[in-house]
Structure formats: structure tokens, C-alpha cells
């Protein structure tokens, strides 16, 4: 396995600085964010370390040179919008950009693109599947043709009661993954254990049941606030907090034990969404160093 990080936590770094930091700190790889230029509509979105809307031969040469000179590999290209958004114009816009990311990936020597399935949060799970059938088979055909594996992250994207109870991402549980794979067999998972913790889903069992589908892995933790659950129950919000690996409730020993059992030998990228480390660039760099030190004991 190769230990890396998700570049979204370094939005003010240039592409060169991302590679330089990764090399200096001994990271093997980095997942590069590929949002369209122009800003974010939520936290950790809108970061553009690789602009796939303007792929030139000089950019391709630059990226390949950075990989060669630093020894840092690109674990995948990341773009996490809502391809099943209820607003049709928004949906078409993000699907068009996702296709650009997929088409660009092989030109940079990358064969993994990570994203969300998305969801119309106004509709039931059952009523989202027809939208999935309209959108995703075409995306997957393009990825298959390009030789790209798509890694679907399992984050529910549930942040407010406006999105309750389903959130803005359909692919969140084993039952839903099974349906997704039945419909699009070449889809893969970009597996993040933190999202399963607060859903009370067995992480190690998920790894053993679906590990062969993993094309990428995120290392993020989450801390459960038992008092908040007591006060408002699991139907409330805000009782789980993203944390660095080792500072939450993920059993990382069991996680890596199960991961090695599956034979997974790909990237494990630290994803920092811990607000305690967001106050400065030094704190964000420290969050990656601290996470790296903790995870290395298992790798």
C-alpha cells in the first residue's frame, strides 16, 4: 500500500508546491483535486490543483515531470459534485466536467477518478434509481473506454435537515453498493471508513465483503458524541465530528487487518476535514504529518 493525502486540504498551494510538500514529507502519492476553476459551493470543494478544462501538451509534460522528479505518484483525480442533482442544469454541468476529468486522467498517466454518485435528496432511494439509470451508465461507458476506474466515495453528504434523511449521495451502504454494482459492474469504491462509523455499519465486514471493489481508500476518522446522541437521538444531526486518523472511533488496527486480508495494495490517502487543524497553513501541514506518523505503524 502507498500512503498519500487528498490535496483539498492545501487549497492555497500550487501544483508544484503540493508535489514538493509530498516529497519532502515522504508521502508516496497524492490525490489531486480537479474542480472546475471558479470557487467552491461547500467546504473542501472548489480546489483545482489540476485544471482539466485546459489540458495542453505542456501541462501534461509538467505533471509527468513532477511525478518523475519527486517520485510522488498521482493516486487518482478527485472531483466530488452531485451528478444526480435535482436541478437539471446543475446536473448537466457537473456531469460534463466529470467526463472531462475522466477523459483527462489517462493523459496524465492516471487510471483512477474518484467522485460521488450523487442524489436528489427530495426523492426516496427507490425514486433515485431511475435518475441513476439515466446518468451513470453513460459515464461508466466513457470511463471503460478510457481505461479509467471510477471510485465512488461512500459519504452520505448529509449536513442539514434540508437534506434529511438521505443526504446528497446515494452510495452509502452495502445494500446500495450492491445495487450500484449490479447496474454498473465496473464501478469501484473509494472507501472511507469514517462515514460507516456514524451509520453504525461494521467497517471490517464491509472491507472483507467489498474489498475487491476498492480502487482507492481515504483515511479519515470520526468521533461520536455520545451525549449529543443521548440528547437528540440518532435522528438528529451534529453528533459526529470528522477527526484525524487516531483521534476518533475508527479501529485502525481492525481496518488494516481486514484491508490486508483482501489483498488491497493501492493508495491510502489521508483526508483532513478536522476543523481543529484548519486555523493556519502550518496547522494543516501538521495535520498531514501527524496523520502520517500514526498510520505508518499499520503500513
Buried (B, 14 or more C-beta within 10 A) or exposed (E): BBBBBBBBBBBEBEBEEBBBBBBEEEBBBBBBBBBBEEEEEEEBBBBBBBBBEEBEEEBBEBBBEBBEEBBBBBBBBBBBBBBBBBEEEBBEBBBEBBBBBBBBBEBBEBBBBBBBBBBBBEBEBEEBBEBBEEBBEEBBEBBBEBEBBBBBBBBBBBBEEEBEEBBBBBBBBBEBBEBBBEBBEEBBBBBBBBBBBBEEBEBBEBBBBBBEBBBBBBBBBBBBEEEBBEEEEEEEBEBBBBBBBBBBBBEBEBBBBBBBEBEBEBBBBBBBBBEEBBEEEEEBBEBBEBBBEBBEEBB
